[in-house]
Amino acid sequence: ATVNDADKTAFACDVAREIAGDAAVNGAASPEMGAEDFAYFLEKRPGAYLFVGNGDTAGLHHPAYDFTDEGAAHGASFFVRLVETAQPVV
């Protein structure tokens, strides 16, 4: 099972709110039943598996899925800010 660490999840949500705003972040999403290899990482180290939204489109593995180019900047900014916050330059 993929089980997020509560502290790491809160941290990721805080960073996401910096990038996308409070209304765009759901830190209390319902558990998902999908299988995920990331679970093995979370057995060894605390972390958080999360979804980066892509607007109003079908889910990622659905044939009608349409990548929203405008969302790429938000996703990239989130991951950059996550690293900058977690590992600040000394």
N, CA, C and O atoms as CSV, one atom per row, in Angstrom:
chain,resi,resn,atom,element,x,y,z
A,1,ALA,N,N,0.835,-1.196,0.000
A,1,ALA,CA,C,0.000,0.000,0.000
A,1,ALA,C,C,0.871,1.248,0.000
A,1,ALA,O,O,1.923,1.284,0.637
A,2,THR,N,N,0.430,2.247,-0.706
A,2,THR,CA,C,1.114,3.541,-0.729
A,2,THR,C,C,0.552,4.371,0.413
A,2,THR,O,O,-0.612,4.772,0.383
A,3,VAL,N,N,1.379,4.629,1.420
A,3,VAL,CA,C,0.941,5.366,2.608
A,3,VAL,C,C,1.820,6.592,2.778
A,3,VAL,O,O,3.019,6.476,3.033
A,4,ASN,N,N,1.218,7.769,2.637
A,4,ASN,CA,C,1.950,9.023,2.781
A,4,ASN,C,C,2.267,9.315,4.238
A,4,ASN,O,O,1.482,9.004,5.134
A,5,ASP,N,N,3.430,9.917,4.462
A,5,ASP,CA,C,3.801,10.433,5.771
A,5,ASP,C,C,3.046,11.743,5.992
A,5,ASP,O,O,3.051,12.610,5.118
A,6,ALA,N,N,2.400,11.897,7.141
A,6,ALA,CA,C,1.568,13.077,7.400
A,6,ALA,C,C,2.374,14.376,7.343
A,6,ALA,O,O,1.909,15.361,6.769
A,7,ASP,N,N,3.574,14.395,7.930
A,7,ASP,CA,C,4.388,15.617,7.923
A,7,ASP,C,C,4.861,15.982,6.517
A,7,ASP,O,O,4.846,17.155,6.145
A,8,LYS,N,N,5.281,14.989,5.735
A,8,LYS,CA,C,5.750,15.247,4.370
A,8,LYS,C,C,4.586,15.683,3.470
A,8,LYS,O,O,4.758,16.509,2.574
A,9,THR,N,N,3.414,15.122,3.720
A,9,THR,CA,C,2.232,15.521,2.960
A,9,THR,C,C,1.879,16.975,3.262
A,9,THR,O,O,1.599,17.748,2.345
A,10,ALA,N,N,1.891,17.350,4.532
A,10,ALA,CA,C,1.596,18.735,4.923
A,10,ALA,C,C,2.611,19.692,4.301
A,10,ALA,O,O,2.246,20.768,3.828
A,11,PHE,N,N,3.891,19.295,4.304
A,11,PHE,CA,C,4.945,20.114,3.707
A,11,PHE,C,C,4.685,20.318,2.213
A,11,PHE,O,O,4.757,21.443,1.718
A,12,ALA,N,N,4.386,19.238,1.500
A,12,ALA,CA,C,4.115,19.332,0.064
A,12,ALA,C,C,2.892,20.204,-0.206
A,12,ALA,O,O,2.886,20.975,-1.166
A,13,CYS,N,N,1.873,20.094,0.613
A,13,CYS,CA,C,0.673,20.915,0.443
A,13,CYS,C,C,0.980,22.389,0.674
A,13,CYS,O,O,0.474,23.248,-0.048
A,14,ASP,N,N,1.806,22.688,1.674
A,14,ASP,CA,C,2.193,24.081,1.936
A,14,ASP,C,C,2.925,24.673,0.736
A,14,ASP,O,O,2.653,25.806,0.337
A,15,VAL,N,N,3.846,23.916,0.167
A,15,VAL,CA,C,4.590,24.387,-1.006
A,15,VAL,C,C,3.635,24.549,-2.186
A,15,VAL,O,O,3.726,25.535,-2.917
A,16,ALA,N,N,2.733,23.611,-2.382
A,16,ALA,CA,C,1.771,23.701,-3.486
A,16,ALA,C,C,0.898,24.945,-3.341
A,16,ALA,O,O,0.571,25.594,-4.335
A,17,ARG,N,N,0.522,25.277,-2.112
A,17,ARG,CA,C,-0.289,26.481,-1.884
A,17,ARG,C,C,0.482,27.744,-2.253
A,17,ARG,O,O,-0.107,28.709,-2.742
A,18,GLU,N,N,1.799,27.745,-2.023
A,18,GLU,CA,C,2.624,28.891,-2.432
A,18,GLU,C,C,2.557,29.085,-3.942
A,18,GLU,O,O,2.540,30.218,-4.422
A,19,ILE,N,N,2.519,27.997,-4.683
A,19,ILE,CA,C,2.554,28.049,-6.144
A,19,ILE,C,C,1.159,28.279,-6.740
A,19,ILE,O,O,0.987,29.135,-7.607
A,20,ALA,N,N,0.184,27.526,-6.282
A,20,ALA,CA,C,-1.124,27.507,-6.942
A,20,ALA,C,C,-2.231,28.214,-6.173
A,20,ALA,O,O,-3.309,28.450,-6.720
A,21,GLY,N,N,-1.985,28.552,-4.930
A,21,GLY,CA,C,-3.027,29.172,-4.121
A,21,GLY,C,C,-3.797,28.150,-3.307
A,21,GLY,O,O,-3.858,26.971,-3.654
A,22,ASP,N,N,-4.375,28.620,-2.230
A,22,ASP,CA,C,-5.067,27.759,-1.269
A,22,ASP,C,C,-6.209,26.961,-1.897
A,22,ASP,O,O,-6.370,25.774,-1.615
A,23,ALA,N,N,-6.991,27.609,-2.739
A,23,ALA,CA,C,-8.178,26.958,-3.312
A,23,ALA,C,C,-7.824,25.822,-4.270
A,23,ALA,O,O,-8.657,24.951,-4.522
A,24,ALA,N,N,-6.617,25.817,-4.803
A,24,ALA,CA,C,-6.228,24.807,-5.797
A,24,ALA,C,C,-5.610,23.559,-5.181
A,24,ALA,O,O,-5.278,22.621,-5.906
A,25,VAL,N,N,-5.449,23.526,-3.856
A,25,VAL,CA,C,-4.768,22.408,-3.200
A,25,VAL,C,C,-5.754,21.664,-2.307
A,25,VAL,O,O,-6.420,22.259,-1.461
A,26,ASN,N,N,-5.832,20.354,-2.513
A,26,ASN,CA,C,-6.675,19.497,-1.681
A,26,ASN,C,C,-5.763,18.603,-0.850
A,26,ASN,O,O,-5.292,17.569,-1.325
A,27,GLY,N,N,-5.519,19.004,0.386
A,27,GLY,CA,C,-4.655,18.236,1.267
A,27,GLY,C,C,-5.361,17.102,1.973
A,27,GLY,O,O,-4.739,16.373,2.745
A,28,ALA,N,N,-6.643,16.938,1.725
A,28,ALA,CA,C,-7.417,15.893,2.394
A,28,ALA,C,C,-8.136,15.024,1.370
A,28,ALA,O,O,-9.288,14.639,1.571
A,29,ALA,N,N,-7.459,14.719,0.281
A,29,ALA,CA,C,-8.071,13.893,-0.760
A,29,ALA,C,C,-8.342,12.489,-0.223
A,29,ALA,O,O,-7.648,12.006,0.671
A,30,SER,N,N,-9.339,11.863,-0.772
A,30,SER,CA,C,-9.685,10.496,-0.372
A,30,SER,C,C,-8.601,9.536,-0.845
A,30,SER,O,O,-7.952,9.789,-1.860
A,31,PRO,N,N,-8.398,8.435,-0.119
A,31,PRO,CA,C,-7.430,7.424,-0.553
A,31,PRO,C,C,-7.802,6.864,-1.925
A,31,PRO,O,O,-8.978,6.779,-2.278
A,32,GLU,N,N,-6.793,6.491,-2.677
A,32,GLU,CA,C,-6.974,5.905,-4.003
A,32,GLU,C,C,-6.677,4.407,-3.928
A,32,GLU,O,O,-5.885,3.973,-3.091
A,33,MET,N,N,-7.302,3.628,-4.789
A,33,MET,CA,C,-7.094,2.184,-4.793
A,33,MET,C,C,-6.066,1.733,-5.828
A,33,MET,O,O,-5.756,0.545,-5.903
A,34,GLY,N,N,-5.537,2.649,-6.619
A,34,GLY,CA,C,-4.581,2.276,-7.654
A,34,GLY,C,C,-3.275,1.761,-7.077
A,34,GLY,O,O,-2.854,2.199,-6.007
A,35,ALA,N,N,-2.638,0.847,-7.765
A,35,ALA,CA,C,-1.343,0.320,-7.342
A,35,ALA,C,C,-0.255,1.295,-7.761
A,35,ALA,O,O,-0.362,1.940,-8.804
A,36,GLU,N,N,0.785,1.403,-6.957
A,36,GLU,CA,C,1.849,2.350,-7.268
A,36,GLU,C,C,3.175,1.839,-6.721
A,36,GLU,O,O,3.276,1.509,-5.539
A,37,ASP,N,N,4.191,1.771,-7.575
A,37,ASP,CA,C,5.517,1.320,-7.150
A,37,ASP,C,C,6.165,2.259,-6.147
A,37,ASP,O,O,7.076,1.860,-5.423
A,38,PHE,N,N,5.705,3.504,-6.098
A,38,PHE,CA,C,6.245,4.477,-5.150
A,38,PHE,C,C,6.080,3.992,-3.714
A,38,PHE,O,O,6.795,4.445,-2.821
A,39,ALA,N,N,5.142,3.075,-3.487
A,39,ALA,CA,C,4.925,2.516,-2.154
A,39,ALA,C,C,6.211,1.921,-1.583
A,39,ALA,O,O,6.448,1.987,-0.377
A,40,TYR,N,N,7.036,1.344,-2.447
A,40,TYR,CA,C,8.279,0.733,-1.975
A,40,TYR,C,C,9.266,1.790,-1.476
A,40,TYR,O,O,10.010,1.540,-0.528
A,41,PHE,N,N,9.276,2.954,-2.100
A,41,PHE,CA,C,10.107,4.056,-1.603
A,41,PHE,C,C,9.619,4.500,-0.224
A,41,PHE,O,O,10.414,4.746,0.683
A,42,LEU,N,N,8.287,4.597,-0.084
A,42,LEU,CA,C,7.715,5.068,1.173
A,42,LEU,C,C,7.871,4.069,2.310
A,42,LEU,O,O,7.713,4.432,3.475
A,43,GLU,N,N,8.176,2.830,1.992
A,43,GLU,CA,C,8.487,1.861,3.046
A,43,GLU,C,C,9.853,2.149,3.652
A,43,GLU,O,O,10.102,1.822,4.812
A,44,LYS,N,N,10.739,2.763,2.869
A,44,LYS,CA,C,12.114,3.016,3.306
A,44,LYS,C,C,12.327,4.429,3.852
A,44,LYS,O,O,13.124,4.626,4.769
A,45,ARG,N,N,11.621,5.407,3.292
A,45,ARG,CA,C,11.794,6.809,3.665
A,45,ARG,C,C,10.431,7.482,3.741
A,45,ARG,O,O,9.549,7.170,2.941
A,46,PRO,N,N,10.239,8.401,4.689
A,46,PRO,CA,C,8.968,9.132,4.722
A,46,PRO,C,C,8.846,10.040,3.502
A,46,PRO,O,O,9.828,10.646,3.074
A,47,GLY,N,N,7.664,10.130,2.956
A,47,GLY,CA,C,7.443,10.964,1.780
A,47,GLY,C,C,5.968,11.101,1.502
A,47,GLY,O,O,5.126,10.727,2.319
A,48,ALA,N,N,5.664,11.642,0.339
A,48,ALA,CA,C,4.266,11.847,-0.041
A,48,ALA,C,C,4.105,11.646,-1.543
A,48,ALA,O,O,4.812,12.256,-2.345
A,49,TYR,N,N,3.184,10.802,-1.901
A,49,TYR,CA,C,2.802,10.605,-3.296
A,49,TYR,C,C,1.651,11.562,-3.556
A,49,TYR,O,O,0.688,11.588,-2.790
A,50,LEU,N,N,1.731,12.341,-4.613
A,50,LEU,CA,C,0.699,13.346,-4.855
A,50,LEU,C,C,0.349,13.436,-6.324
A,50,LEU,O,O,1.059,12.920,-7.187
A,51,PHE,N,N,-0.743,14.092,-6.582
A,51,PHE,CA,C,-1.200,14.321,-7.948
A,51,PHE,C,C,-1.049,15.796,-8.272
A,51,PHE,O,O,-1.394,16.654,-7.459
A,52,VAL,N,N,-0.539,16.090,-9.448
A,52,VAL,CA,C,-0.491,17.460,-9.946
A,52,VAL,C,C,-1.625,17.588,-10.951
A,52,VAL,O,O,-1.670,16.852,-11.937
A,53,GLY,N,N,-2.530,18.506,-10.709
A,53,GLY,CA,C,-3.709,18.645,-11.549
A,53,GLY,C,C,-3.396,19.030,-12.978
A,53,GLY,O,O,-2.356,19.623,-13.264
A,54,ASN,N,N,-4.304,18.688,-13.869
A,54,ASN,CA,C,-4.129,18.987,-15.282
A,54,ASN,C,C,-5.391,19.606,-15.861
A,54,ASN,O,O,-5.633,19.512,-17.064
A,55,GLY,N,N,-6.185,20.228,-15.029
A,55,GLY,CA,C,-7.389,20.883,-15.528
A,55,GLY,C,C,-8.517,19.917,-15.793
A,55,GLY,O,O,-8.556,18.811,-15.253
A,56,ASP,N,N,-9.426,20.351,-16.627
A,56,ASP,CA,C,-10.650,19.605,-16.901
A,56,ASP,C,C,-10.429,18.654,-18.077
A,56,ASP,O,O,-10.771,18.962,-19.219
A,57,THR,N,N,-9.849,17.495,-17.770
A,57,THR,CA,C,-9.599,16.490,-18.799
A,57,THR,C,C,-9.778,15.106,-18.186
A,57,THR,O,O,-9.859,14.961,-16.966
A,58,ALA,N,N,-9.836,14.119,-19.023
A,58,ALA,CA,C,-9.925,12.737,-18.536
A,58,ALA,C,C,-8.652,12.379,-17.774
A,58,ALA,O,O,-7.627,13.045,-17.922
A,59,GLY,N,N,-8.716,11.335,-16.964
A,59,GLY,CA,C,-7.569,10.880,-16.181
A,59,GLY,C,C,-6.405,10.441,-17.052
A,59,GLY,O,O,-6.575,10.157,-18.238
A,60,LEU,N,N,-5.235,10.389,-16.463
A,60,LEU,CA,C,-3.977,10.157,-17.161
A,60,LEU,C,C,-3.984,8.939,-18.085
A,60,LEU,O,O,-3.480,9.035,-19.204
A,61,HIS,N,N,-4.524,7.820,-17.673
A,61,HIS,CA,C,-4.466,6.603,-18.490
A,61,HIS,C,C,-5.705,6.404,-19.354
A,61,HIS,O,O,-5.872,5.347,-19.964
A,62,HIS,N,N,-6.561,7.394,-19.410
A,62,HIS,CA,C,-7.776,7.330,-20.226
A,62,HIS,C,C,-7.447,7.751,-21.665
A,62,HIS,O,O,-6.644,8.664,-21.857
A,63,PRO,N,N,-8.041,7.115,-22.672
A,63,PRO,CA,C,-7.727,7.476,-24.056
A,63,PRO,C,C,-8.095,8.920,-24.420
A,63,PRO,O,O,-7.553,9.461,-25.384
A,64,ALA,N,N,-8.994,9.546,-23.677
A,64,ALA,CA,C,-9.388,10.932,-23.962
A,64,ALA,C,C,-8.531,11.953,-23.204
A,64,ALA,O,O,-8.790,13.154,-23.277
A,65,TYR,N,N,-7.524,11.484,-22.487
A,65,TYR,CA,C,-6.645,12.392,-21.740
A,65,TYR,C,C,-6.004,13.396,-22.687
A,65,TYR,O,O,-5.554,13.041,-23.776
A,66,ASP,N,N,-5.968,14.651,-22.260
A,66,ASP,CA,C,-5.352,15.714,-23.058
A,66,ASP,C,C,-4.465,16.550,-22.141
A,66,ASP,O,O,-4.964,17.259,-21.267
A,67,PHE,N,N,-3.162,16.467,-22.338
A,67,PHE,CA,C,-2.220,17.224,-21.520
A,67,PHE,C,C,-2.464,18.717,-21.717
A,67,PHE,O,O,-2.568,19.193,-22.848
A,68,THR,N,N,-2.554,19.444,-20.621
A,68,THR,CA,C,-2.767,20.881,-20.655
A,68,THR,C,C,-1.420,21.572,-20.531
A,68,THR,O,O,-0.827,21.586,-19.452
A,69,ASP,N,N,-0.935,22.140,-21.616
A,69,ASP,CA,C,0.386,22.770,-21.633
A,69,ASP,C,C,0.524,23.873,-20.581
A,69,ASP,O,O,1.595,24.042,-19.999
A,70,GLU,N,N,-0.543,24.615,-20.339
A,70,GLU,CA,C,-0.494,25.711,-19.376
A,70,GLU,C,C,-0.190,25.212,-17.962
A,70,GLU,O,O,0.327,25.971,-17.143
A,71,GLY,N,N,-0.496,23.980,-17.671
A,71,GLY,CA,C,-0.251,23.423,-16.347
A,71,GLY,C,C,1.194,23.035,-16.097
A,71,GLY,O,O,1.604,22.879,-14.947
A,72,ALA,N,N,1.968,22.877,-17.155
A,72,ALA,CA,C,3.357,22.427,-17.013
A,72,ALA,C,C,4.180,23.396,-16.171
A,72,ALA,O,O,4.992,22.959,-15.356
A,73,ALA,N,N,3.990,24.675,-16.347
A,73,ALA,CA,C,4.748,25.668,-15.574
A,73,ALA,C,C,4.437,25.564,-14.084
A,73,ALA,O,O,5.333,25.699,-13.251
A,74,HIS,N,N,3.181,25.325,-13.748
A,74,HIS,CA,C,2.823,25.171,-12.336
A,74,HIS,C,C,3.472,23.930,-11.734
A,74,HIS,O,O,3.998,23.972,-10.622
A,75,GLY,N,N,3.432,22.828,-12.474
A,75,GLY,CA,C,4.045,21.589,-11.988
A,75,GLY,C,C,5.540,21.739,-11.807
A,75,GLY,O,O,6.085,21.334,-10.781
A,76,ALA,N,N,6.211,22.318,-12.794
A,76,ALA,CA,C,7.657,22.515,-12.691
A,76,ALA,C,C,8.000,23.458,-11.547
A,76,ALA,O,O,8.948,23.208,-10.802
A,77,SER,N,N,7.246,24.532,-11.400
A,77,SER,CA,C,7.482,25.487,-10.304
A,77,SER,C,C,7.304,24.823,-8.950
A,77,SER,O,O,8.057,25.094,-8.015
A,78,PHE,N,N,6.303,23.949,-8.846
A,78,PHE,CA,C,6.074,23.241,-7.591
A,78,PHE,C,C,7.294,22.399,-7.210
A,78,PHE,O,O,7.769,22.469,-6.077
A,79,PHE,N,N,7.796,21.610,-8.150
A,79,PHE,CA,C,8.915,20.726,-7.825
A,79,PHE,C,C,10.198,21.507,-7.542
A,79,PHE,O,O,10.976,21.118,-6.671
A,80,VAL,N,N,10.425,22.593,-8.259
A,80,VAL,CA,C,11.593,23.434,-7.976
A,80,VAL,C,C,11.478,24.032,-6.579
A,80,VAL,O,O,12.433,24.002,-5.802
A,81,ARG,N,N,10.307,24.573,-6.265
A,81,ARG,CA,C,10.114,25.204,-4.944
A,81,ARG,C,C,10.199,24.162,-3.835
A,81,ARG,O,O,10.694,24.466,-2.750
A,82,LEU,N,N,9.736,22.964,-4.078
A,82,LEU,CA,C,9.823,21.885,-3.101
A,82,LEU,C,C,11.281,21.619,-2.736
A,82,LEU,O,O,11.619,21.504,-1.557
A,83,VAL,N,N,12.136,21.521,-3.738
A,83,VAL,CA,C,13.562,21.285,-3.492
A,83,VAL,C,C,14.193,22.494,-2.811
A,83,VAL,O,O,14.957,22.341,-1.858
A,84,GLU,N,N,13.882,23.687,-3.293
A,84,GLU,CA,C,14.460,24.901,-2.678
A,84,GLU,C,C,14.102,25.012,-1.205
A,84,GLU,O,O,14.923,25.446,-0.397
A,85,THR,N,N,12.891,24.627,-0.852
A,85,THR,CA,C,12.439,24.729,0.526
A,85,THR,C,C,13.004,23.610,1.394
A,85,THR,O,O,13.382,23.843,2.542
A,86,ALA,N,N,13.063,22.401,0.851
A,86,ALA,CA,C,13.523,21.253,1.618
A,86,ALA,C,C,15.043,21.233,1.772
A,86,ALA,O,O,15.562,20.761,2.783
A,87,GLN,N,N,15.753,21.747,0.764
A,87,GLN,CA,C,17.216,21.703,0.776
A,87,GLN,C,C,17.758,23.086,0.426
A,87,GLN,O,O,18.332,23.277,-0.646
A,88,PRO,N,N,17.577,24.049,1.328
A,88,PRO,CA,C,18.058,25.405,1.014
A,88,PRO,C,C,19.582,25.445,0.847
A,88,PRO,O,O,20.321,24.690,1.479
A,89,VAL,N,N,20.014,26.345,-0.018
A,89,VAL,CA,C,21.446,26.525,-0.255
A,89,VAL,C,C,22.078,27.111,1.010
A,89,VAL,O,O,21.561,28.059,1.602
A,90,VAL,N,N,23.192,26.529,1.400
A,90,VAL,CA,C,23.866,26.989,2.631
A,90,VAL,C,C,24.970,27.953,2.270
A,90,VAL,O,O,25.661,28.458,3.154
